């Protein structure tokens, strides 16, 4: 007797619950985006569409602070994502192509641990670690912390991609007298590239958007874009903060979309 397939959409209340969840998740983002184009300085009164607050971000009285913070964020995100992706690629190669070894489950648990541990716990632990070894906090501590917690985000798409590649390609290359290094760089790496790109993009956006860990490990006078936004919000929410938040949100959406289509386009081949 053939088993009847379940359609989750047939459950009573599924559409209503889904709509409610979407509203709760995305309504605040939509409100922030809309009011970033408000011509008024008031956050409650609508006076028409305007780009004045986007102009203010780049040429207003706080523009220098935000430009420095944005530069710090992008530099840290690029370096952290690149390093984390390289480490994740090596880790995925060892885990997926390394065969069975005794500490494999433990290794996978250590790689995945930052995804399961609350971020505030990671932030406190990282701060205690840096203080215990007498490491002066600054851009370097932010970079090291970002590399550590970005590795799992880069590892997951890279590992998933590698698991979908049969080892017969490498075996064929070895049979044709290629060295193990040549089989890896000429055969496996090009096939893994969509996963590597997706892992890099995810790690980049996670690093760029991070606030909690950054706020704990940054030194005095060092700001990234999320911490600079938080510092301004403590003095009151201004329309230019909504413009910056919208720009940051747009960049995040673009990066995640690119990551999605890179993975999807490769899977359709």
C-alpha positions in Angstrom: 0.0 0.0 0.0 1.5 3.3 -1.0 2.0 5.8 1.7 0.1 9.0 1.4 2.4 12.1 1.3 1.9 14.7 3.9 1.2 18.3 2.8 1.9 20.6 5.7 -0.1 23.4 4.1 -3.2 21.3 4.6 -3.1 21.7 8.4 -5.7 24.0 9.9 -4.3 27.4 10.7 -1.0 26.9 8.8 -1.5 29.9 6.5 -2.5 32.2 9.4 0.4 31.2 11.6 2.8 31.6 8.6 1.5 35.0 7.9 1.7 36.0 11.5 5.3 34.9 11.7 6.2 36.8 8.5 4.6 39.9 9.9 6.4 39.7 13.3 9.8 39.1 11.5 9.6 41.6 8.7 7.1 44.3 9.6 9.8 46.2 11.7 12.2 46.0 8.8 9.6 47.4 6.4 8.8 50.2 8.8 12.4 51.2 9.2 12.9 51.1 5.4 9.8 53.3 4.7 10.7 55.9 7.4 14.3 56.2 6.1 12.7 58.0 3.2 10.7 60.4 5.3 11.4 64.0 4.8 10.5 64.9 8.4 12.9 64.8 11.4 10.0 63.3 13.4 9.8 59.5 13.5 6.0 59.7 13.7 5.0 62.3 11.2 5.1 61.6 7.5 6.0 64.6 5.3 6.7 63.0 2.0 9.5 61.1 0.3 13.0 62.4 0.5 16.6 61.2 0.3 17.8 63.8 2.7 18.8 61.3 5.4 20.8 59.2 2.9 22.6 62.4 2.0 23.1 63.1 5.7 24.8 59.7 6.1 27.5 60.6 3.7 27.8 64.4 4.3 26.1 65.1 7.6 27.8 66.0 11.0 28.1 62.3 11.9 29.3 61.1 8.5 33.0 60.9 9.5 32.2 58.6 12.5 30.0 56.3 10.4 32.5 56.2 7.5 35.3 55.2 9.9 33.0 52.6 11.5 32.0 51.3 8.1 35.6 51.0 6.9 36.5 49.0 10.1 33.5 46.7 9.5 34.3 46.0 5.9 38.0 45.4 6.5 37.3 43.1 9.4 34.5 41.3 7.5 36.7 40.7 4.4 39.7 39.4 6.4 37.6 37.3 8.8 35.5 35.8 6.0 38.6 35.0 3.9 40.5 33.4 6.8 37.4 31.5 8.1 36.6 30.2 4.6 40.2 28.9 4.2 40.1 27.2 7.6 36.6 25.8 6.8 37.8 24.5 3.5 40.6 22.6 5.1 38.4 21.4 7.9 35.7 20.1 5.4 38.4 18.4 3.4 39.7 16.6 6.5 36.2 15.7 7.7 34.7 14.6 4.4 37.7 13.3 2.5 39.8 12.3 5.5 38.1 8.9 6.0 37.1 7.6 9.4 39.1 8.6 12.5 38.5 8.4 16.2 37.9 12.1 17.0 35.8 12.8 13.9 32.5 13.3 15.9 34.4 15.5 18.5 35.9 17.6 15.7 32.5 18.1 14.1 31.1 19.1 17.5 33.8 21.6 18.0 33.3 23.2 14.6 29.5 23.4 15.1 29.7 24.6 18.8 29.5 28.3 18.0 26.2 27.8 16.2 24.6 26.2 19.3 26.1 28.3 22.1 24.3 31.6 22.8 26.2 34.5 21.3 26.3 36.3 24.7 28.1 33.3 26.2 30.6 33.4 23.3 31.1 37.1 23.8 31.7 36.8 27.6 34.0 33.8 27.1 36.0 35.6 24.4 36.4 38.7 26.6 37.5 36.6 29.6 40.1 34.8 27.3 41.6 38.0 26.0 41.7 39.5 29.5 43.3 36.4 31.0 46.2 36.4 28.5 46.6 40.2 28.8 45.7 40.9 25.1 44.9 44.5 24.5 41.5 45.0 23.0 41.1 46.7 19.6 40.6 45.9 16.0 42.8 42.8 16.3 40.7 41.2 19.0 37.5 41.9 17.0 39.1 40.2 14.0 40.2 37.1 15.9 36.8 36.8 17.5 35.1 37.1 14.1 37.3 34.5 12.5 36.5 32.1 15.3 32.7 32.4 15.1 32.6 32.7 11.3 34.2 29.3 10.7 31.0 27.2 11.2 29.0 29.5 8.9 31.6 29.0 6.2 32.0 25.3 7.0 28.4 24.2 6.5 27.9 25.1 2.8 31.5 24.0 1.9 31.0 20.6 3.7 27.6 20.2 2.1 29.0 20.9 -1.4 31.9 18.5 -0.8 29.6 15.7 0.3 27.8 16.0 -3.0 31.0 15.4 -5.0 31.8 11.8 -5.7 35.4 10.8 -4.9 35.6 9.0 -8.3 36.7 12.3 -9.9 39.8 12.4 -7.7 40.4 8.7 -8.2 40.3 9.1 -11.9 42.8 12.0 -11.7 45.1 9.8 -9.6 44.8 6.9 -12.0 45.9 9.4 -14.7 49.1 10.0 -12.7 48.1 13.2 -11.1 49.5 13.9 -7.6 47.2 14.2 -4.6 47.9 18.0 -4.6 47.0 18.2 -8.3 43.8 16.2 -7.8 42.8 18.6 -5.1 43.7 21.8 -6.8 42.7 20.9 -10.4 39.7 18.7 -9.8 38.2 19.0 -6.3 38.6 22.8 -5.7 36.8 23.9 -9.0 33.9 21.6 -8.1 33.8 22.9 -4.6 33.9 26.6 -5.7 30.2 27.3 -5.4 30.2 26.0 -1.8 33.3 28.1 -1.1 31.8 31.2 -2.5 28.6 30.6 -0.5 30.5 30.0 2.7 32.6 33.2 2.2 29.5 35.3 1.6 27.7 34.0 4.6 30.8 34.4 6.8 31.2 38.0 5.4 27.6 39.0 6.2 27.7 37.4 9.7 30.9 39.3 10.5 29.6 42.6 9.0 26.3 42.5 11.0 27.7 41.2 14.3 27.1 43.4 17.4 27.1 41.4 20.6 30.6 39.8 20.4 32.1 42.9 18.8 30.7 45.1 21.6 32.4 43.0 24.2 35.8 42.6 22.6 36.3 46.0 21.0 38.6 48.5 22.6 37.9 52.0 23.7 37.4 54.3 20.8 37.1 51.5 18.3 33.8 51.2 16.5 32.3 49.1 13.8 29.1 50.0 12.0 26.7 48.0 14.3 28.3 49.4 17.5 28.3 52.9 16.0 24.6 52.6 15.3 24.0 51.3 18.8 25.9 54.3 20.3 23.8 56.8 18.3 20.6 55.0 19.2 21.3 55.4 22.9 21.1 59.1 22.4 17.8 58.8 20.6 16.7 57.3 17.3 17.3 59.6 14.4 16.2 59.3 10.8 19.8 59.0 9.6 20.1 55.8 11.7 17.1 54.4 9.8 18.9 55.2 6.5 22.1 53.5 7.7 20.1 50.5 8.9 18.3 50.3 5.5 21.6 50.4 3.6 23.1 47.6 5.9 19.9 45.6 5.5 20.0 46.0 1.7 23.6 44.8 1.6 22.8 41.8 3.7 19.9 40.9 1.4 22.1 41.2 -1.7 24.8 39.0 -0.2 22.5 36.3 1.0 20.7 36.4 -2.4 24.0 35.9 -4.3 24.9 33.0 -2.0 21.5 31.4 -2.6 21.7 31.7 -6.4 25.3 30.5 -6.5 24.3 27.3 -4.8 21.1 26.9 -6.7 22.6 27.5 -10.1 25.3 24.8 -9.4 22.7 22.3 -8.2 20.8 22.6 -11.5 23.7 21.5 -13.6 
